[in-house]
Amino acid sequence: LYLATVIDLGSRRLLGYAMAEHMRTELVCDALAMAAGVRGGRTAGIIFHSDRGAQYLAGDYRAAVAERGMIQSVGRTGVCWDNSVAESFFSSLKRELIHRYRFEDRAGARRAIFAWINRYNTRRLHSSLGYRSPTTWENLHRPPKAPKAA
């Protein structure tokens, strides 16, 4: 299984993800679409950073980023530190789940990964966030809502 992700660098929250038995462009487009939906379509001006995977450089993906008013950023070749948040996320996923359990089938692996992502977003504490979960950090730093007109 392949997992494509979109992670908010500020909160470390996994906003979008998609899993498939391939790593084609539509997989990363699906993850991007989910992330845009989570943010209510408010994506204009957001910088989207990725590695140099072919699917992230494909015309369809670049068009999906541009259609949302996002700015695409691509890391340098062979420099994992350019994408350290994603590298850290996948390291945690492998260490805490993938390498600890044997899954009977892909459906079981999908369920376990989805559950782990939910836990990661809502309960996993991050030192970079003052030992808060991504969703807690976002709730604390969300801009106040404008008062409603009478």
Backbone bond lengths (Angstrom), bond angles and torsions (degrees), N, CA, C in turn:
res aa  C-N    CA-C-N  psi(-1)  N-CA   C-N-CA  omega(-1)  CA-C   N-CA-C  phi
1 L - - - 1.453 - - 1.514 110.01 -
2 Y 1.313 115.66 144.64 1.453 122.08 174.98 1.519 108.52 -112.56
3 L 1.323 116.01 140.74 1.455 122.30 179.13 1.515 108.59 -122.15
4 A 1.323 116.38 121.24 1.466 122.03 174.13 1.518 107.30 -103.85
5 T 1.331 116.82 139.33 1.456 120.85 -175.39 1.522 112.36 -132.33
6 V 1.327 114.59 156.29 1.464 122.87 169.55 1.524 105.42 -129.91
7 I 1.337 116.32 117.90 1.462 122.34 -175.34 1.524 109.18 -117.47
8 D 1.326 116.47 133.29 1.461 121.82 174.79 1.528 107.70 -75.84
9 L 1.335 117.36 121.85 1.463 120.05 -176.85 1.520 112.72 -68.55
10 G 1.327 117.61 -28.40 1.458 120.33 -179.80 1.511 112.54 -72.08
11 S 1.321 116.53 -48.38 1.471 121.13 -174.42 1.524 113.82 -100.42
12 R 1.315 117.69 -11.19 1.468 123.51 -174.73 1.528 112.48 66.74
13 R 1.335 116.75 11.69 1.467 120.24 -179.10 1.523 110.25 -76.10
14 L 1.318 115.42 134.57 1.454 120.96 174.26 1.522 106.69 -79.51
15 L 1.328 116.52 106.47 1.466 121.91 -175.33 1.514 112.81 -86.35
16 G 1.303 116.34 -36.01 1.455 120.24 -177.15 1.511 110.56 -142.27
17 Y 1.314 115.05 145.63 1.455 119.60 177.05 1.520 109.02 -157.31
18 A 1.308 114.30 155.56 1.463 121.18 176.93 1.521 107.29 -149.83
19 M 1.324 115.55 145.06 1.460 121.71 178.41 1.512 109.69 -125.37
20 A 1.322 115.10 142.12 1.463 120.49 177.88 1.526 108.62 -159.12
21 E 1.300 114.81 172.70 1.461 120.75 178.27 1.527 111.23 -88.29
22 H 1.314 116.82 12.58 1.465 122.52 179.10 1.519 108.45 -143.03
23 M 1.325 116.32 163.67 1.460 121.33 176.06 1.526 108.75 -120.36
24 R 1.330 114.35 56.64 1.459 119.38 178.38 1.522 109.88 -92.08
25 T 1.306 114.77 172.25 1.457 121.36 -176.06 1.519 112.73 -56.54
26 E 1.331 118.37 -38.08 1.474 118.72 -177.73 1.524 112.09 -63.04
27 L 1.323 118.14 -26.32 1.463 120.40 178.32 1.529 110.37 -64.92
28 V 1.324 117.31 -48.68 1.464 119.49 -179.64 1.527 111.05 -71.58
29 C 1.329 117.34 -29.94 1.476 120.44 174.60 1.527 110.60 -64.95
30 D 1.327 117.45 -38.92 1.467 121.20 177.60 1.528 111.08 -63.78
31 A 1.329 117.08 -42.17 1.470 120.41 178.47 1.525 110.50 -64.43
32 L 1.324 116.99 -40.85 1.466 121.16 178.12 1.525 111.04 -64.05
33 A 1.332 116.92 -42.40 1.471 120.93 179.27 1.527 110.74 -62.76
34 M 1.330 117.47 -40.59 1.461 120.35 178.19 1.527 110.32 -62.99
35 A 1.323 116.85 -44.79 1.465 120.61 -179.90 1.525 111.11 -62.00
36 A 1.325 116.79 -41.98 1.467 120.21 178.17 1.526 110.29 -62.30
37 G 1.322 117.01 -39.35 1.463 121.01 177.97 1.517 112.20 -64.77
38 V 1.327 116.73 -40.79 1.469 121.09 178.77 1.527 110.09 -61.62
39 R 1.312 116.54 -35.26 1.465 121.51 179.48 1.531 111.96 -88.73
40 G 1.323 116.78 11.79 1.460 120.41 176.71 1.516 113.75 66.72
41 G 1.327 116.66 25.32 1.459 120.75 179.41 1.520 113.82 79.26
42 R 1.325 117.97 -0.29 1.469 121.49 -179.54 1.529 109.06 -83.93
43 T 1.318 115.92 85.60 1.457 120.27 -175.30 1.523 113.34 -123.40
44 A 1.318 118.48 -5.83 1.469 121.28 -176.92 1.528 110.22 -59.10
45 G 1.324 115.54 130.02 1.452 121.63 177.06 1.518 115.20 85.79
46 I 1.315 117.61 -7.70 1.465 120.80 179.41 1.526 108.99 -72.00
47 I 1.313 115.82 137.49 1.462 120.73 175.97 1.522 107.65 -90.36
48 F 1.327 115.74 123.70 1.464 120.95 177.70 1.514 107.91 -106.58
49 H 1.326 116.53 117.20 1.460 121.85 -177.96 1.525 110.39 -106.98
50 S 1.311 116.22 140.66 1.468 121.02 176.95 1.519 109.42 -146.89
51 D 1.317 114.38 174.68 1.455 118.83 172.11 1.530 108.03 -81.85
52 R 1.318 116.39 -169.99 1.462 120.59 -176.74 1.525 112.92 -95.73
53 G 1.324 117.71 27.20 1.455 120.42 176.34 1.521 110.48 -58.16
54 A 1.323 116.04 142.84 1.472 120.94 -176.40 1.517 112.09 -55.91
55 Q 1.333 117.48 -35.88 1.462 120.30 -178.64 1.530 111.51 -65.69
56 Y 1.343 118.04 -29.48 1.466 120.95 179.04 1.525 112.32 -81.05
57 L 1.319 116.80 -17.04 1.460 120.91 179.35 1.523 112.37 -100.55
58 A 1.330 116.61 -4.11 1.469 121.61 -178.81 1.529 110.56 -66.40
59 G 1.305 115.38 148.91 1.462 121.56 -179.17 1.513 113.84 -57.18
60 D 1.335 117.66 -41.94 1.466 120.75 -179.86 1.525 111.36 -62.22
61 Y 1.320 116.79 -39.83 1.462 119.55 -179.59 1.523 110.67 -70.95
62 R 1.319 116.06 -44.17 1.468 119.49 178.88 1.522 110.40 -59.92
63 A 1.331 116.54 -36.84 1.469 120.75 177.47 1.524 110.75 -66.86
64 A 1.343 117.68 -40.49 1.469 121.17 179.04 1.527 110.78 -63.01
65 V 1.319 117.14 -39.40 1.467 121.41 177.23 1.529 109.68 -65.61
66 A 1.325 116.68 -46.90 1.469 121.13 -178.70 1.525 111.82 -64.55
67 E 1.331 118.06 -40.08 1.470 121.49 179.42 1.521 112.05 -59.25
68 R 1.312 116.48 -29.29 1.466 121.09 -179.52 1.526 111.85 -89.87
69 G 1.329 116.82 3.74 1.460 120.69 179.35 1.513 113.57 73.36
70 M 1.320 115.97 19.07 1.458 120.83 -179.01 1.523 110.33 -89.02
71 I 1.310 115.49 160.55 1.456 122.33 178.10 1.525 107.04 -108.66
72 Q 1.325 116.74 126.21 1.462 119.83 -178.16 1.523 110.47 -89.61
73 S 1.316 115.26 134.27 1.455 123.72 176.27 1.524 107.00 -125.27
74 V 1.320 116.30 136.76 1.464 120.24 -177.85 1.524 108.52 -127.64
75 G 1.327 116.11 133.76 1.455 121.43 -179.28 1.518 112.69 -69.08
76 R 1.318 114.16 165.59 1.463 120.39 177.93 1.527 109.95 -73.81
77 T 1.292 116.08 152.75 1.460 121.61 -179.97 1.524 110.29 -63.82
78 G 1.339 115.66 127.03 1.456 121.21 174.47 1.520 115.99 73.53
79 V 1.335 118.16 14.23 1.465 121.04 -178.76 1.529 108.53 -114.71
80 C 1.330 116.05 93.69 1.469 120.46 -175.32 1.524 112.39 -65.50
81 W 1.330 118.04 -23.92 1.467 120.88 -178.73 1.527 111.75 -67.05
82 D 1.326 117.47 -20.95 1.468 120.31 177.43 1.525 111.40 -67.00
83 N 1.308 117.08 -18.77 1.464 121.81 -177.70 1.533 109.40 -130.19
84 S 1.329 115.48 40.85 1.467 120.37 -170.30 1.526 113.82 -64.00
85 V 1.328 119.04 -33.11 1.466 120.08 179.89 1.531 110.06 -65.43
86 A 1.319 117.01 -44.43 1.469 120.16 177.70 1.528 110.71 -66.30
87 E 1.327 117.23 -40.94 1.468 120.51 178.36 1.529 110.22 -60.75
88 S 1.325 117.10 -41.67 1.461 121.61 178.82 1.529 111.26 -65.37
89 F 1.338 116.30 -42.56 1.461 120.54 178.50 1.529 110.61 -58.12
90 F 1.327 116.91 -50.38 1.464 120.03 -177.48 1.530 111.53 -67.71
91 S 1.325 117.51 -32.63 1.459 120.43 175.33 1.528 110.37 -63.02
92 S 1.333 117.11 -43.97 1.471 121.08 178.21 1.523 111.14 -64.19
93 L 1.323 117.02 -44.15 1.466 121.16 179.14 1.529 110.72 -58.31
94 K 1.311 116.36 -45.73 1.468 119.91 -179.06 1.526 111.32 -67.58
95 R 1.333 116.33 -44.97 1.466 120.62 -177.53 1.531 112.20 -67.26
96 E 1.330 117.14 -41.91 1.461 121.09 -173.66 1.528 114.06 -87.79
97 L 1.336 117.72 -19.79 1.466 119.06 -175.99 1.525 113.34 -132.55
98 I 1.300 117.04 -62.71 1.469 121.62 -169.17 1.525 112.36 -59.10
99 H 1.325 117.71 -46.39 1.467 120.69 -176.50 1.528 113.19 -82.91
100 R 1.322 117.87 -4.88 1.467 120.95 -178.18 1.526 113.49 -99.52
101 Y 1.317 116.70 -19.32 1.463 120.09 -173.83 1.517 111.25 -129.16
102 R 1.313 114.70 152.83 1.459 121.60 172.88 1.520 106.40 -109.88
103 F 1.310 115.60 126.23 1.460 121.17 -177.37 1.522 109.32 -99.10
104 E 1.325 115.80 138.64 1.461 120.71 -178.46 1.519 112.12 -68.13
105 D 1.325 115.69 -35.54 1.462 119.78 -179.34 1.528 109.02 -155.19
106 R 1.321 115.67 175.90 1.468 120.21 -177.98 1.522 112.12 -65.72
107 A 1.327 116.84 -33.93 1.468 119.80 178.62 1.528 110.13 -62.45
108 G 1.320 116.97 -40.88 1.461 120.74 177.27 1.518 111.81 -65.37
109 A 1.323 116.16 -39.89 1.465 120.24 177.22 1.528 110.55 -63.74
110 R 1.327 116.96 -42.88 1.471 120.63 178.07 1.526 111.24 -58.83
111 R 1.333 116.27 -47.85 1.471 120.08 -179.32 1.526 110.78 -59.81
112 A 1.321 116.12 -43.88 1.465 120.03 -179.15 1.525 111.20 -65.37
113 I 1.316 117.05 -40.18 1.466 120.46 179.61 1.519 110.47 -67.49
114 F 1.323 117.80 -43.19 1.467 120.19 177.78 1.529 110.66 -60.36
115 A 1.329 117.24 -42.70 1.470 120.73 178.79 1.528 110.54 -64.46
116 W 1.331 116.80 -40.37 1.460 120.74 179.48 1.523 110.15 -64.64
117 I 1.329 117.85 -41.79 1.466 121.24 178.32 1.527 110.37 -61.22
118 N 1.320 117.26 -42.89 1.463 120.14 178.18 1.530 110.52 -60.38
119 R 1.323 116.28 -44.73 1.460 120.50 177.59 1.528 110.76 -63.64
120 Y 1.322 116.97 -42.57 1.469 121.70 179.13 1.530 110.28 -57.13
121 N 1.318 116.80 -45.71 1.466 120.69 -177.64 1.522 113.20 -71.54
122 T 1.322 117.58 -35.59 1.463 120.08 -170.06 1.527 115.18 -104.67
123 R 1.333 117.97 -23.17 1.462 118.52 -174.25 1.522 115.29 -129.25
124 R 1.328 117.93 -20.62 1.465 119.33 -175.61 1.526 109.58 -75.15
125 L 1.321 116.22 125.69 1.459 121.41 -177.30 1.525 109.91 -87.01
126 H 1.332 115.42 142.34 1.462 121.97 -178.68 1.523 109.14 -122.05
127 S 1.307 117.01 128.55 1.464 119.95 178.65 1.524 110.74 -61.49
128 S 1.333 117.23 -34.64 1.470 120.85 -179.69 1.523 112.53 -67.52
129 L 1.327 117.05 -14.66 1.467 121.99 -179.98 1.529 111.04 -109.16
130 G 1.326 116.91 20.27 1.456 119.91 -178.28 1.516 112.17 69.78
131 Y 1.320 116.27 34.86 1.467 123.83 -178.70 1.526 111.61 57.90
132 R 1.336 113.71 47.64 1.465 121.48 173.36 1.524 107.80 -121.33
133 S 1.328 115.33 160.16 1.466 119.63 174.43 1.528 108.35 -78.65
134 P 1.331 117.59 160.58 1.466 119.54 177.71 1.529 113.54 -56.12
135 T 1.321 118.31 -43.57 1.471 118.61 -178.23 1.523 111.20 -70.15
136 T 1.323 118.12 -36.48 1.466 120.20 176.11 1.520 110.03 -62.93
137 W 1.325 116.96 -44.88 1.463 121.01 179.79 1.527 110.39 -60.63
138 E 1.332 116.85 -44.80 1.470 119.70 178.61 1.523 111.35 -61.62
139 N 1.320 117.29 -42.08 1.465 120.05 179.90 1.525 111.63 -63.04
140 L 1.326 117.07 -35.62 1.463 120.67 178.69 1.524 112.54 -72.98
141 H 1.326 117.02 -27.48 1.464 121.15 -174.47 1.519 113.94 -110.16
142 R 1.300 116.97 9.20 1.465 121.25 178.47 1.525 108.53 -70.52
143 P 1.332 117.16 134.95 1.467 118.48 177.32 1.528 110.34 -61.93
144 P 1.326 117.20 143.80 1.470 118.73 179.23 1.518 110.86 -63.79
145 K 1.326 115.00 147.12 1.461 119.97 178.44 1.520 109.35 -74.34
146 A 1.314 114.92 143.81 1.465 119.91 177.18 1.525 108.84 -68.00
147 P 1.331 117.08 142.31 1.470 118.47 178.26 1.520 110.74 -64.11
148 K 1.314 115.10 146.48 1.461 120.41 179.74 1.524 109.80 -78.78
149 A 1.313 114.88 141.59 1.468 120.04 177.41 1.517 109.56 -71.09
150 A 1.313 115.45 145.12 1.468 119.79 -179.22 1.502 111.46 -80.39
